[in-house]
Amino acid sequence: MIIKKIKAEKTFELRHPILRKGLPLNSCKFENDTNSKSLHLGAFEGNKLIGVISALPNKCNFFHKKKAYQIRGLAVLEKYRRKGIASALIEKTEIILKEKYLIDLIWLNSRIIASELYLKSNYISYGEPFDIKISGTHQRFYKFLDLKFIEK
């Protein structure tokens, strides 16, 4: 497997059937997708796109003074799930955001069924679960990229 940067539109190949099944194609377009500071990664096995993740420069409303990015649209083809691909996409995203974009914090809204993935990646839940009309119950998570901040 190889992970590399891709264009936002390429993520729709997985975002749409996995995260927005039955909805119009434009439902998988996110605000800030085309922002020049947004990051989109694809996991490939050969030439086949098997996983995607996006990180968008969106402020975190519960740590609003921190330079933050939001993870959105993490999707892995069913055949490739539970093989470490999502974790590898998260880890690569964290490395790039910390080194290239010099951010303090990553945050996200995870579907409840994916919460364990983020907990295993050392994300911390924030607040109570909540519903998003088109995609179900979610939990907010965050992670500081500089552990020294947490220790102070």
C-alpha positions as CSV (number, residue, x, y, z in Angstrom):
1,M,0.0,0.0,0.0
2,I,1.1,3.5,-0.8
3,I,-0.3,6.8,0.6
4,K,-0.1,9.9,-1.5
5,K,-1.7,13.3,-1.9
6,I,-4.7,13.5,-4.2
7,K,-7.2,16.1,-5.4
8,A,-10.4,16.7,-3.4
9,E,-12.5,15.4,-6.3
10,K,-10.6,12.0,-6.2
11,T,-11.9,11.5,-2.7
12,F,-15.4,11.5,-4.0
13,E,-14.8,8.0,-5.5
14,L,-15.0,6.6,-1.9
15,R,-16.7,9.4,0.0
16,H,-19.9,9.1,-2.0
17,P,-20.6,5.3,-2.0
18,I,-19.3,4.8,1.6
19,L,-20.3,8.0,3.5
20,R,-23.1,9.5,1.4
21,K,-24.7,6.4,-0.3
22,G,-28.1,7.2,-1.8
23,L,-27.5,11.0,-1.6
24,P,-26.6,13.3,-4.5
25,L,-22.9,13.4,-5.5
26,N,-22.6,17.0,-4.3
27,S,-23.4,15.8,-0.8
28,C,-19.9,14.6,-0.4
29,K,-18.3,18.0,-1.2
30,F,-17.1,19.7,2.0
31,E,-16.6,23.3,2.7
32,N,-12.9,24.1,2.3
33,D,-12.3,21.0,0.1
34,T,-10.7,23.2,-2.5
35,N,-8.9,25.5,-0.1
36,S,-5.2,25.6,-1.1
37,K,-4.3,24.6,2.5
38,S,-6.5,21.6,2.5
39,L,-4.9,18.1,2.5
40,H,-6.4,15.1,0.8
41,L,-4.7,11.7,0.9
42,G,-5.4,8.4,-0.8
43,A,-4.3,4.9,0.0
44,F,-3.6,2.9,-3.1
45,E,-3.0,-0.8,-3.7
46,G,-1.4,-0.8,-7.1
47,N,-3.5,1.7,-9.0
48,K,-6.7,1.0,-7.0
49,L,-7.8,3.7,-4.6
50,I,-8.8,1.8,-1.4
51,G,-8.9,4.6,1.3
52,V,-9.2,8.4,1.6
53,I,-8.9,11.1,4.2
54,S,-9.2,14.9,4.1
55,A,-7.9,17.4,6.6
56,L,-9.4,20.9,6.3
57,P,-8.3,24.2,7.8
58,N,-11.4,24.6,10.1
59,K,-11.3,26.3,13.5
60,C,-12.2,24.1,16.4
61,N,-15.0,25.7,18.4
62,F,-14.0,24.1,21.7
63,F,-10.3,25.1,21.4
64,H,-10.8,28.2,19.3
65,K,-7.4,29.8,20.0
66,K,-5.5,26.8,18.7
67,K,-4.3,26.5,15.0
68,A,-6.5,23.5,14.0
69,Y,-7.5,21.3,11.2
70,Q,-10.5,19.1,10.9
71,I,-10.4,15.5,9.7
72,R,-13.3,14.7,7.4
73,G,-14.3,12.0,5.0
74,L,-12.2,9.1,6.2
75,A,-13.4,6.1,4.1
76,V,-11.9,2.7,3.3
77,L,-13.4,0.1,0.9
78,E,-15.1,-2.6,2.9
79,K,-12.7,-5.4,1.6
80,Y,-9.7,-3.5,3.0
81,R,-11.1,-2.5,6.5
82,R,-9.5,-3.7,9.7
83,K,-6.1,-4.0,8.0
84,G,-4.6,-0.8,9.4
85,I,-5.3,1.4,6.4
86,A,-7.5,4.0,8.2
87,S,-4.9,4.1,11.0
88,A,-2.1,4.7,8.4
89,L,-4.1,7.5,6.7
90,I,-4.6,9.2,10.1
91,E,-1.0,8.8,11.1
92,K,0.3,10.2,7.7
93,T,-2.2,13.1,8.0
94,E,-0.9,13.9,11.5
95,I,2.7,13.9,10.3
96,I,2.0,16.2,7.3
97,L,-0.1,18.6,9.4
98,K,2.4,18.9,12.1
99,E,5.5,19.2,9.9
100,K,4.1,21.2,6.9
101,Y,1.2,23.2,8.4
102,L,2.6,23.6,11.9
103,I,-0.8,23.1,13.6
104,D,-1.5,22.5,17.3
105,L,-4.7,20.5,17.1
106,I,-6.7,18.1,15.0
107,W,-10.4,17.6,15.6
108,L,-13.2,15.7,14.0
109,N,-16.7,14.5,14.2
110,S,-16.7,10.7,14.1
111,R,-19.6,8.3,13.4
112,I,-20.1,6.3,16.6
113,I,-19.2,3.1,14.7
114,A,-15.7,4.5,14.1
115,S,-15.1,5.9,17.6
116,E,-12.8,3.0,18.5
117,L,-10.5,3.8,15.6
118,Y,-9.9,7.3,16.9
119,L,-9.5,6.2,20.5
120,K,-6.8,3.7,19.4
121,S,-5.1,6.6,17.6
122,N,-5.0,8.5,21.0
123,Y,-7.8,11.0,20.2
124,I,-9.8,12.2,23.1
125,S,-13.6,12.4,23.0
126,Y,-15.2,15.8,23.7
127,G,-18.8,16.4,24.8
128,E,-21.8,14.1,24.3
129,P,-22.8,12.2,21.1
130,F,-25.0,14.2,18.7
131,D,-26.9,13.5,15.5
132,I,-26.2,14.7,12.0
133,K,-29.3,14.4,10.0
134,I,-27.8,12.7,6.9
135,S,-25.3,10.4,8.6
136,G,-26.4,9.5,12.1
137,T,-24.9,9.7,15.6
138,H,-21.4,11.2,15.9
139,Q,-18.9,11.9,18.6
140,R,-16.4,14.8,18.6
141,F,-12.7,14.0,19.1
142,Y,-9.5,16.0,19.3
143,K,-5.8,15.5,19.6
144,F,-3.0,17.9,20.4
145,L,0.0,17.3,18.2
146,D,2.4,18.7,20.7
147,L,2.2,16.7,23.9
148,K,4.2,19.4,25.7
149,F,1.1,21.6,25.5
150,I,-1.0,19.0,27.5
151,E,1.7,18.6,30.2
152,K,1.8,22.3,31.0
